[in-house]
């Protein structure tokens, strides 16, 4: 199956990716595959697939590629194709381990040989007429007990059930359909607690009993009787779709964007909001606050320039926004009349996944892949602090994926932040020259003090939280 997995990563993963996406894949795999800068430029998709097959044998190479693509924008289709290809190969691999049992033809004589399914180590087992008679059993009251072998039994290296017939009788053995492999996506266990019994006294055991590693019983018939055994219904393959939950709406990876004047109204749920702050030091009366809101399928970043609306922007409050302006990825609200409460009987269902995505902090490694001018919200730990002058401070932030500089200007330099603290950044812009974040006129910054720094005196104008 090694070549099949390589075929998946090449044809369903690397080949559909565009040049930019492929360059990202090579960069992220550079350490694992030992790629130098020149090798990243020269190696094509075939060479990368060859290296991945050697470095990550078997299904591991597909899993590795899935992990990389699912973190990239506009690669959902590639991830789905990779997963479907992996499941198909895994189903085929399981199917080859099962040898189907031959059907007993209607009216076959007792001297015919039947075959039972055995595993790859023991091979095929044949029953002779003598062995069939030895395995025939009759219940004390003359009733006939007939237990159908299940797929689990047919895979054990033990004799299968056979049908015996005495003189003057006519008996048709039960037809066992070929065992069909179950797909990897099916995970439900069916527990059959009831035992079925027909008019002739035959008992069909529940599934729990049929899975025990014991020889199956045989069906017998006394002279002069004419009895036809019930036919086993065809076994249907377990479908992976039978256990899947209805697919939920796709959760967006970033805030929705609208451009220009929007009449609305837009019905939203408030997820969070900052406290109001002065954003223009020249005109101290100019205040604003930031908020995050969501519909049932999207989330939005909002700039509110009417601070008296703060009482409406309370977490889980449902409001409508009208007459707003879409600009640079934000909805800008200027008039108090633009926001209205919704009646208490109106409800909204915003999924927990959407709320988590709206409040999530992007990884620093992902920030390096974003376009210049992108605005960023998130919480990051301060690794280093460098005071350049009274109006400029540089912070080095980090997470488990990398490091980046944050340049703070003007009023935000008065916020007390030290190494080891965390910064809650709102509306910081990704610069267009060197990859770094920088504050702009509407930026907001809040400090989460670490234990070692929480006792230090704070600037009365700073915003601070205490880290647990």
Buried (B, 14 or more C-beta within 10 A) or exposed (E): EEEBBBBBBBBBBBEBBEEEBBEBBBBBBBEEBEBEEEBBEEBEBEBBBBBBBEBBEBBEBBBBBBEBBBBBEEBEEBBBBBBEBBBBBBBEBEBEEBBBBBBBEEEBEBEBEBBBBBEEEEEEBEBEBEEBBEBBEEEEEEEBBBBBBBBEBBBBBBBBBBBBBBEEBEBBBBBBBBBBBBBBBBEEEEEEEEEEEEEEEBBBBEEEEBEEEEBBBBBBBEEEBEBEBBEBEEBEEBEBEEEEEEEEEEBBBBBBBBEEEBEBBBBBBBBBBBEBBBBEEEEEEEBBBBBBBBBEEBBBBBBBBBBEBBEBBEEEBBBBBBBBBBBBBBBBBBEEEBBEEBEEEEEEEBBEEBBEBBBEEBBBBBBEBBEEEBBBBBBBBBBEBEEEEEEBBBBBBBBEEEEBBBBBBBBBBEBBBBBBBBBBBBBBBBBEEEBBBBBEEBBBBBBBBBEEBBEEEBEEEBBBBEBE
